[in-house]
Structure formats: structure tokens, C-alpha cells
Amino acid sequence: MTSQSAATLRSRYVAQAASDLEENRRRQQELAERISVLKQEEALLADILNLAEQYEGFADASRLPEQLQDEPVTAKAKKTFTGAASRRSVSAKSAPTGRTAKAGAKGKSRQPLLGDLLAELLGQYEEPRLAKELRDELLEKHPDRNPTPQVVRNTLESLVAKGRIRRHKQQRSVMYTLIKPGASDGDSSD
């Protein structure tokens, strides 16, 4: 092996090692960012568990505090993430977020639950109604509310599961009626 070929071989090794080192550092940076995101998620999940423990005594899930209507979930999550670093050293039990969230909910006037509004609309009719008709009427009577058609259908199905309304299928259409208090449940056409 000549000195020129040894120098070429050495320069290739040095270039490869420098490239590998750069790749290693890039991957370390990616992992550090991923760990940071995971710690933020951990703080958020700890807050959720803390809130769940506070509301454990509620038998009816519909009585839990509802999400503030004009604040999307992503914005709430980002707010929680900003405080995550300061909470890392504090245990989940002593995190003040649960009390803060509850105080914020008390300060804002609460809107009626979507299920209650839909049940109220259904109570005005004797005949079954389509989810689309109910949504259109809801948008007309409550312009501050704008649930998607899927949210309306999901809410109606939730009310069916709770026994508050009845589902009727007519060909490919699904219609709903309110179950009057004291009415027998035996005439379901499901």
C-alpha cells in the first residue's frame, strides 16, 4: 500500500466518521424533541386523570363539565403544554390545573348541553324527525351553536342509549322521537 492510497483511505474514513457523527447528533436532537413532546403529553394525561378523580362520584356522565364551546381542543392542549415544564417537578396530585379549570368553568355562563337542546326540539313533535331536520332547527333557534351533522347524530344516538329518545328506521332513513316520561318502552320499531 502506497502512502497516497493510505492517505485516501484515511480521508474516506474521516469523512465517513464525520458524516456518521452528524447523523448521530441529528437523531439525538429528534429524540430530544420527541421526549419533550412525550413529557408534555404525560402532563396532559396526568391532568386528565386528576380531573377524572375529582368527578368520579358523578353517575351521569352528561353532568361532567363540558368543553368550552368557543375554544377548540387543540388550543386547550397547547395551553396545557406551555405549563408542562413547570409541572414536571410537581406531582400530578398537587398540580393546580384541576382547580384552575373548574374555576374557569364557573366563571363562564354555561350553555345548555346539546343533548338537552335536541331533546327539547324533539319534544315539540309527535312524529319522528330526521337528524338533519333537528340540526337545521337547532341552527335556526340557537345560532351560537354550530355542531356538525355527525355530532348531532352521535348526540342523538347517545340519547337513544340513555333511553331518552327512540330511534325509528324507515327504509334507509333514521328518525328520532322523544320518549315521554312514564311512557312504556315496548313499542320500539328498531
HELIX and SHEET records of a PDB file:
HELIX    1   1 SER A    3  GLN A   54  1                                  52    
HELIX    2   2 ALA A   61  ARG A   63  5                                   3    
HELIX    3   3 VAL A   73  THR A   82  1                                  10    
HELIX    4   4 ALA A   84  ARG A   87  1                                   4    
HELIX    5   5 ALA A   92  SER A   94  5                                   3    
HELIX    6   6 THR A   97  GLY A  107  1                                  11    
HELIX    7   7 LEU A  114  LEU A  122  1                                   9    
HELIX    8   8 ALA A  131  LYS A  141  1                                  11    
HELIX    9   9 PRO A  149  ALA A  161  1                                  13    
SHEET    1   A 3 ARG A 129  LEU A 130  0                                        
SHEET    2   A 3 SER A 173  LEU A 178 -1                                        
SHEET    3   A 3 ILE A 165  GLN A 170 -1                                        
END                                                                             
